[in-house]
Amino acid sequence: MKASVLLKSSLLTSLFVITSCATTKYSEDISKNNYSNLEAGKVYKVTMRDGSPKQKILFRNIVGDDLVGTAGKKDSTEVVIPKSNVAAVKDTRKARIGVGATIIGAAGVAAIVISSSRAN
């Protein structure tokens, strides 16, 4: 029984770790921020400091103090976001993987609980 509880808690902990890696937050001081983790060709959802709506961007590169990309894979409208206005950047691919992992983990925990309740 103790091994079952240990397995459940380690599974849930690993799921939280996986899902927490999807968002990178940035400070207001641009010189302290490291944008090197942004990869060209990936879609990111950018949260703005000024409260404007989140913006999806297919990241291309950094030009001066701006993030440059397009509005999406099919939309070639150029998007320029000043670094000073970036509060957080979320990798949409990692977020989807995290949601999938959470669902699979929850199903696994449910299966363990059901099987352990039937064994008693």
JOBELQUI-V930477 format. One line per field, one symbol per residue. ss: DSSP state (H for helix, E for strand, C for the rest). phi: phi as a letter, one per 30 degrees, with the letter a starting at -180 (. if undefined). burial: + if it has 9 or more other ideal C-beta (glycine too) atoms within 8 Angstrom, else -. A space follows every 50 residues. Layout:
ss->???
phi->???
burial->???
This chain:
ss->CHHHHHHHHHHHHHHHHHHHCCEEECCCCHHHCCCCCCCCCCEEEEEECC CCCCEEEEEEEEECCEEEEECCCCCCCEEEEEHHHEEEEEEHHHHHHHHH HHHHHHHHHHHHHHHHHHHC
phi->.dddddddddddddddddddddcccbdddedddccdddcdjccbccccdd idedbdbddcaccicbcbacdldcccddcbbdedcccabcdddddddddd dddddddddddddddddddd
burial->---+--++--++-++--++--++--+------+----+---+++++++-- ----+++++--+---++++++-------+-+++-++-+++++-++-+++- ++--+--++--++--+----
